[in-house]
Amino acid sequence: MKKPLKSILDYIILTLIVSIAIILILLFNGNKYFQQITIIGMSILYIVWGVLHHLKEKTLQTQIVLEYVLFALLGNLIVIGLLK
């Protein structure tokens, strides 16, 4: 199945969000507070990205939003737990 150019652009934006978050985490090495803020901010952007992506695709459902929220929460717990 071919993805339209708009979908590919969506995934490029998601990749940029995650890449910037990783760079910021590395830049804030040693400052746990800013690292945690960066991780939480990236998780919020991930949820917003997911909702907007599925709105554009016209596939948004409550279960999908819940999935994005739970994955973001799980990611937060794992990464922040590893930083402590």
Secondary structure as a PSIPRED ss2 file (coil, helix, strand):
# PSIPRED VFORMAT (PSIPRED V4.0)

   1 M C   1.000  0.000  0.000
   2 K C   1.000  0.000  0.000
   3 K C   1.000  0.000  0.000
   4 P C   1.000  0.000  0.000
   5 L H   0.000  1.000  0.000
   6 K H   0.000  1.000  0.000
   7 S H   0.000  1.000  0.000
   8 I H   0.000  1.000  0.000
   9 L H   0.000  1.000  0.000
  10 D H   0.000  1.000  0.000
  11 Y H   0.000  1.000  0.000
  12 I H   0.000  1.000  0.000
  13 I H   0.000  1.000  0.000
  14 L H   0.000  1.000  0.000
  15 T H   0.000  1.000  0.000
  16 L H   0.000  1.000  0.000
  17 I H   0.000  1.000  0.000
  18 V H   0.000  1.000  0.000
  19 S H   0.000  1.000  0.000
  20 I H   0.000  1.000  0.000
  21 A H   0.000  1.000  0.000
  22 I H   0.000  1.000  0.000
  23 I H   0.000  1.000  0.000
  24 L H   0.000  1.000  0.000
  25 I H   0.000  1.000  0.000
  26 L H   0.000  1.000  0.000
  27 L H   0.000  1.000  0.000
  28 F C   1.000  0.000  0.000
  29 N C   1.000  0.000  0.000
  30 G C   1.000  0.000  0.000
  31 N C   1.000  0.000  0.000
  32 K H   0.000  1.000  0.000
  33 Y H   0.000  1.000  0.000
  34 F H   0.000  1.000  0.000
  35 Q H   0.000  1.000  0.000
  36 Q H   0.000  1.000  0.000
  37 I H   0.000  1.000  0.000
  38 T H   0.000  1.000  0.000
  39 I H   0.000  1.000  0.000
  40 I H   0.000  1.000  0.000
  41 G H   0.000  1.000  0.000
  42 M H   0.000  1.000  0.000
  43 S H   0.000  1.000  0.000
  44 I H   0.000  1.000  0.000
  45 L H   0.000  1.000  0.000
  46 Y H   0.000  1.000  0.000
  47 I H   0.000  1.000  0.000
  48 V H   0.000  1.000  0.000
  49 W H   0.000  1.000  0.000
  50 G H   0.000  1.000  0.000
  51 V H   0.000  1.000  0.000
  52 L H   0.000  1.000  0.000
  53 H H   0.000  1.000  0.000
  54 H H   0.000  1.000  0.000
  55 L H   0.000  1.000  0.000
  56 K H   0.000  1.000  0.000
  57 E H   0.000  1.000  0.000
  58 K C   1.000  0.000  0.000
  59 T C   1.000  0.000  0.000
  60 L C   1.000  0.000  0.000
  61 Q C   1.000  0.000  0.000
  62 T H   0.000  1.000  0.000
  63 Q H   0.000  1.000  0.000
  64 I H   0.000  1.000  0.000
  65 V H   0.000  1.000  0.000
  66 L H   0.000  1.000  0.000
  67 E H   0.000  1.000  0.000
  68 Y H   0.000  1.000  0.000
  69 V H   0.000  1.000  0.000
  70 L H   0.000  1.000  0.000
  71 F H   0.000  1.000  0.000
  72 A H   0.000  1.000  0.000
  73 L H   0.000  1.000  0.000
  74 L H   0.000  1.000  0.000
  75 G H   0.000  1.000  0.000
  76 N H   0.000  1.000  0.000
  77 L H   0.000  1.000  0.000
  78 I H   0.000  1.000  0.000
  79 V H   0.000  1.000  0.000
  80 I H   0.000  1.000  0.000
  81 G H   0.000  1.000  0.000
  82 L H   0.000  1.000  0.000
  83 L H   0.000  1.000  0.000
  84 K C   1.000  0.000  0.000
